């Protein structure tokens, strides 16, 4: 099936497929104007149009410790907010629930907004609750952001999937919800790679060989992802790209996520992180090239983590600057075919295989 999909994609259909952003948090909590743009928001509708974004996964990030007892309600509010963002574009963007809607986006149809759960905390510990969120349009699922009843995570105890996590894995495959291993522990990644019956993705993870964040994938993990037909979305956060930036920022990141940290303290830590010199966009290219070298040209795409990272590489201020990535990739002597795969085709292929 994947061969048929790839051959059907014409060169003229270029555009970007970005596999992760946290923009709805800024819309829902800070009142950011997605439709008209402006303000301190990486992803807005005008910027997406300027860049040529054709598909974007909007993450609904809900953590139990921040919304105890209201995880499902919070996720539903975020989904409703994304629906409202799409409605405000007057048909320029729609919430895409099918492969047909995704294909239309790359044929000059409305931009495809794909709903994702970043962490399965809204399922309240029961895999069966995914059915309700799939009915609401969720098509991408990261099992855990911090260790939860479904899975261990990169910043947790390196535990595998739980029994309920195994049930969730099977149900996601049944419902046409993409399994997303970003944030998962190494053992959970291995668990997914052995049990998943469909391709899966790492929506916003980089190469651990280049930058030692536990959120990044090792070379064996990249190979396994590629063998299963999956795609890794290159994260534009410098702390996932550049080992020196990672070293300087890790202490600040850890402190910001600590228990009892006030919003005032988080803002101070954010300010300190923003003062670290920004990494070159060349680091994005290095991770793309390494992933291609390890797993092949079909296993890497873009998952910028915009509005979820504190800063971006030098020269990239918002999603409107994504075309500069084309220049950087061409400078690395990638072919136009390889560039198109990185920018959109690889994620299109894998979602064509999984979406209903």
C-alpha positions as CSV (number, residue, x, y, z in Angstrom):
1,X,0.0,0.0,0.0
2,X,2.8,2.5,0.9
3,X,4.4,2.0,-2.5
4,X,1.1,2.9,-4.2
5,X,0.7,6.0,-2.1
6,X,4.2,7.3,-2.6
7,X,4.0,6.9,-6.4
8,X,0.8,8.8,-6.5
9,X,2.3,11.9,-4.9
10,X,3.3,14.3,-7.6
11,X,6.2,16.8,-7.2
12,X,3.8,19.7,-7.7
13,X,2.0,18.8,-4.5
14,X,4.8,20.1,-2.3
15,X,4.1,21.6,1.1
16,X,4.9,20.9,4.7
17,X,3.5,18.2,7.0
18,X,4.5,19.1,10.6
19,X,3.9,16.4,13.1
20,X,3.7,18.3,16.4
21,X,2.8,21.7,17.8
22,X,1.4,22.9,21.2
23,X,-0.3,26.0,19.9
24,X,-3.7,25.2,21.3
25,X,-2.3,25.8,24.8
26,X,-1.5,29.4,23.9
27,X,-4.9,29.8,22.3
28,X,-6.9,28.3,25.2
29,X,-4.9,29.6,28.2
30,X,-3.3,32.8,26.9
31,X,-6.0,34.0,24.4
32,X,-3.6,33.9,21.4
33,X,-5.3,34.9,18.1
34,X,-4.6,31.9,15.8
35,X,-6.7,33.2,13.0
36,X,-5.3,36.7,12.6
37,X,-1.8,36.0,14.0
38,X,0.6,38.2,15.9
39,X,1.8,37.9,19.4
40,X,4.2,35.3,20.8
41,X,2.8,32.4,18.9
42,X,4.9,30.2,16.6
43,X,2.0,28.7,14.7
44,X,-0.9,30.9,13.3
45,X,-3.1,30.5,10.3
46,X,-1.4,33.4,8.4
47,X,2.0,32.0,9.1
48,X,1.0,28.5,8.0
49,X,-0.3,29.9,4.7
50,X,2.9,31.8,4.2
51,X,5.0,28.8,4.8
52,X,2.9,26.3,2.8
53,X,1.9,24.1,5.7
54,X,-0.5,21.6,4.3
55,X,-0.9,19.3,7.4
56,X,-0.3,20.0,11.1
57,X,-0.8,17.8,14.1
58,X,-2.1,19.9,17.0
59,X,-1.3,18.3,20.3
60,X,-3.7,18.3,23.2
61,X,-1.3,18.1,26.2
62,X,-3.0,17.1,29.4
63,X,-1.1,16.0,32.5
64,X,-3.0,14.5,35.5
65,X,-0.9,16.3,38.1
66,X,-2.0,19.6,36.5
67,X,-5.7,18.7,36.0
68,X,-6.4,16.1,38.6
69,X,-9.9,14.5,38.1
70,X,-10.5,16.8,35.1
71,X,-8.2,15.2,32.5
72,X,-11.0,14.3,30.1
73,X,-12.7,17.6,30.4
74,X,-9.5,19.5,29.8
75,X,-8.8,17.4,26.6
76,X,-12.3,18.0,25.4
77,X,-11.9,21.7,25.9
78,X,-8.7,21.6,23.8
79,X,-10.3,19.7,21.0
80,X,-13.2,22.2,21.0
81,X,-10.6,25.0,20.9
82,X,-8.9,23.5,17.8
83,X,-12.3,23.0,16.2
84,X,-12.9,26.7,16.8
85,X,-9.5,27.6,15.4
86,X,-10.4,25.7,12.2
87,X,-13.9,27.3,12.0
88,X,-12.3,30.7,12.3
89,X,-10.4,30.2,9.1
90,X,-13.6,30.2,7.0
91,X,-12.7,26.9,5.3
92,X,-9.0,27.5,5.0
93,X,-8.3,24.7,7.6
94,X,-10.4,21.8,8.7
95,X,-10.0,19.1,11.3
96,X,-8.9,16.1,9.2
97,X,-10.2,12.7,10.3
98,X,-9.5,10.6,7.2
99,X,-6.9,9.9,4.6
100,X,-9.2,11.6,2.1
101,X,-9.1,14.9,4.0
102,X,-5.3,14.6,4.2
103,X,-4.9,13.9,0.5
104,X,-7.2,16.9,-0.3
105,X,-5.0,19.2,1.8
106,X,-2.1,18.4,-0.6
107,X,-4.3,19.0,-3.6
108,X,-5.0,22.7,-2.7
109,X,-7.8,21.8,-0.4
110,X,-8.1,23.1,3.2
111,X,-5.1,22.7,5.5
112,X,-5.4,19.4,7.4
113,X,-5.4,19.9,11.2
114,X,-4.9,16.5,12.9
115,X,-5.9,16.1,16.5
116,X,-3.4,14.4,18.8
117,X,-3.4,13.5,22.5
118,X,0.0,14.2,24.0
119,X,-0.2,11.7,26.9
120,X,-3.2,9.4,27.4
121,X,-4.0,10.8,30.9
122,X,-7.5,11.9,29.6
123,X,-8.3,8.2,29.2
124,X,-8.4,8.0,33.0
125,X,-6.4,4.8,33.0
126,X,-8.8,2.8,30.8
127,X,-7.8,2.0,27.2
128,X,-11.5,1.6,26.2
129,X,-11.9,5.4,26.7
130,X,-9.9,5.9,23.5
131,X,-13.1,5.1,21.6
132,X,-14.7,8.3,22.7
133,X,-11.7,10.5,21.8
134,X,-11.4,8.7,18.4
135,X,-15.1,9.7,17.9
136,X,-14.1,13.3,18.7
137,X,-11.5,13.1,15.9
138,X,-8.3,12.2,17.7
139,X,-5.9,10.5,15.2
140,X,-2.5,10.6,17.0
141,X,-1.8,9.2,20.4
142,X,1.3,9.6,22.6
143,X,0.7,7.1,25.4
144,X,2.4,9.1,28.2
145,X,4.3,12.4,28.8
146,X,5.2,11.3,32.4
147,X,4.8,7.7,33.6
148,X,1.1,6.9,33.8
149,X,-1.1,3.8,33.9
150,X,-0.3,3.0,30.3
151,X,3.5,3.5,29.8
152,X,6.8,4.5,31.1
153,X,8.5,7.6,29.7
154,X,11.9,9.1,28.8
155,X,12.0,11.1,32.0
156,X,10.5,8.3,34.2
157,X,11.6,4.9,35.4
158,X,12.2,3.3,32.0
159,X,9.3,0.9,32.5
160,X,7.6,-0.8,29.5
161,X,3.9,-0.7,28.5
162,X,1.6,-1.9,31.2
163,X,-1.1,-4.5,30.6
164,X,-3.5,-1.6,30.0
165,X,-1.0,0.0,27.7
166,X,-0.9,-3.2,25.6
167,X,-4.7,-3.0,25.4
168,X,-4.4,0.6,24.3
169,X,-1.9,-0.3,21.6
170,X,-4.3,-2.8,20.1
171,X,-7.3,-0.5,20.3
172,X,-5.4,2.3,18.6
173,X,-4.6,0.1,15.7
174,X,-8.2,-1.0,15.5
175,X,-9.5,2.6,15.5
176,X,-7.0,4.0,13.0
177,X,-5.3,6.2,15.6
178,X,-1.6,6.7,14.9
179,X,0.7,5.3,17.7
180,X,3.2,8.0,18.6
181,X,6.3,7.0,20.6
182,X,7.8,10.4,21.4
183,X,8.3,10.8,25.1
184,X,8.1,7.0,25.7
185,X,10.9,5.2,27.6
186,X,13.3,3.0,25.7
187,X,11.7,-0.1,27.1
188,X,8.2,1.1,26.1
189,X,9.6,1.9,22.6
190,X,10.8,-1.6,22.3
191,X,7.5,-2.9,23.6
192,X,5.6,-1.0,21.0
193,X,8.0,-2.0,18.2
194,X,7.4,-5.7,19.0
195,X,3.6,-5.5,19.4
196,X,2.3,-2.9,17.0
197,X,0.6,-4.3,13.9
198,X,0.8,-1.0,12.0
199,X,3.5,1.6,11.4
200,X,4.0,4.1,14.2
201,X,5.8,7.4,14.5
202,X,8.0,9.5,16.8
203,X,6.3,12.8,16.1
204,X,8.9,15.1,17.7
205,X,12.2,13.3,18.5
206,X,15.7,13.6,17.2
207,X,18.9,11.5,17.1
208,X,20.4,10.6,20.5
209,X,23.8,9.9,18.8
210,X,24.1,13.7,18.1
211,X,22.3,15.1,21.2
212,X,22.1,13.0,24.4
213,X,18.5,13.9,25.5
214,X,16.7,10.8,26.6
215,X,13.8,12.1,24.5
216,X,15.8,11.4,21.4
217,X,16.1,8.0,19.6
218,X,19.1,5.8,19.6
219,X,20.4,4.5,16.3
220,X,18.9,1.0,16.9
221,X,15.6,2.7,17.7
222,X,15.7,4.7,14.4
223,X,16.5,1.5,12.5
224,X,13.6,-0.3,14.2
225,X,11.2,2.6,13.4
226,X,12.3,2.5,9.8
227,X,11.9,-1.3,9.6
228,X,8.3,-0.9,10.8
229,X,7.6,1.7,8.1
230,X,7.5,4.6,10.7
231,X,8.7,8.2,10.6
232,X,10.7,10.3,13.0
233,X,9.7,14.0,13.1
234,X,12.7,16.3,13.6
235,X,12.2,18.5,16.6
236,X,13.4,22.1,16.2
237,X,14.0,22.7,19.9
238,X,17.7,23.4,20.3
239,X,17.9,21.4,23.5
240,X,17.0,18.3,21.4
241,X,19.3,19.3,18.5
242,X,22.6,20.8,19.9
243,X,24.5,18.9,22.7
244,X,26.0,22.1,24.1
245,X,22.6,23.8,24.3
246,X,21.2,20.6,25.8
247,X,23.8,20.7,28.5
248,X,23.1,24.3,29.4
249,X,19.3,24.1,29.3
250,X,18.7,20.7,30.9
251,X,19.0,22.0,34.5
252,X,16.5,24.8,33.7
253,X,14.1,22.3,32.0
254,X,14.3,19.9,35.0
255,X,13.7,22.8,37.5
256,X,10.7,24.1,35.4
257,X,9.0,20.7,35.5
258,X,9.6,20.2,39.2
259,X,6.8,19.8,41.8
260,X,5.5,23.0,43.3
261,X,7.1,25.3,40.8
262,X,5.1,28.5,40.6
263,X,4.2,30.2,37.3
264,X,6.5,33.1,38.3
265,X,9.4,30.7,38.7
266,X,8.6,29.1,35.4
267,X,8.7,32.5,33.7
268,X,12.1,33.2,35.3
269,X,13.4,29.8,34.1
270,X,12.0,30.6,30.7
271,X,13.8,33.9,30.6
272,X,17.1,32.2,31.5
273,X,16.6,29.6,28.8
274,X,15.9,32.3,26.3
275,X,19.2,33.9,27.1
276,X,21.2,30.9,25.9
277,X,22.6,31.6,22.4
278,X,20.4,30.0,19.8
279,X,21.7,27.0,17.8
280,X,22.3,27.1,14.1
281,X,19.7,25.6,11.7
282,X,22.6,23.5,10.6
283,X,21.8,21.3,13.6
284,X,18.4,20.4,12.0
285,X,20.2,19.3,8.9
286,X,22.7,17.2,10.8
287,X,19.9,15.3,12.5
288,X,18.0,14.8,9.2
289,X,21.2,13.5,7.5
290,X,22.0,11.2,10.5
291,X,18.5,9.7,10.4
292,X,18.8,9.1,6.7
293,X,22.2,7.5,7.1
294,X,20.9,5.2,9.9
295,X,17.3,4.4,8.8
296,X,17.0,5.6,5.2
297,X,15.3,8.5,3.5
298,X,11.8,7.2,4.2
299,X,12.1,7.4,8.0
300,X,12.5,11.1,8.7
301,X,10.2,14.2,8.6
302,X,9.5,17.4,10.5
303,X,7.9,17.6,14.0
304,X,8.9,21.1,15.1
305,X,7.4,21.1,18.6
306,X,6.5,24.8,17.9
307,X,4.8,26.6,20.8
308,X,6.1,23.7,23.0
309,X,9.8,24.7,23.0
310,X,11.1,27.8,24.6
311,X,13.3,28.8,21.6
312,X,14.0,27.8,18.0
313,X,17.2,27.7,15.9
314,X,18.6,31.0,14.7
315,X,16.7,32.3,11.7
316,X,13.5,30.5,12.6
317,X,11.0,32.7,14.5
318,X,7.7,31.1,13.5
319,X,6.3,28.4,11.3
320,X,6.4,31.1,8.5
321,X,10.2,30.5,8.3
322,X,9.9,26.8,7.4
323,X,10.9,27.5,3.8
324,X,14.4,28.3,5.1
325,X,14.7,24.6,6.0
326,X,14.5,23.9,2.2
327,X,17.5,26.1,1.6
328,X,19.4,24.4,4.4
329,X,18.5,20.9,3.1
330,X,19.5,21.8,-0.4
331,X,22.8,23.2,0.9
332,X,23.4,19.7,2.3
333,X,23.1,18.3,-1.2
334,X,19.9,16.4,-0.6
335,X,18.0,15.6,-3.8
336,X,14.6,17.3,-4.4
337,X,13.0,13.8,-3.9
338,X,14.7,13.4,-0.5
339,X,13.7,17.0,0.5
340,X,10.1,16.4,-0.4
341,X,10.1,13.2,1.6
342,X,11.4,15.0,4.7
343,X,9.0,17.9,4.3
344,X,5.8,16.0,3.7
345,X,5.8,12.8,1.8
346,X,7.1,10.4,4.5
347,X,4.4,11.5,7.0
348,X,1.8,11.5,4.3
349,X,2.6,7.9,3.5
350,X,2.4,6.6,7.0
351,X,-0.8,8.4,7.8
352,X,-2.3,7.2,4.6
353,X,-1.6,3.7,5.9
354,X,-3.1,4.2,9.3
355,X,-6.0,6.7,9.0
356,X,-9.5,5.4,8.4
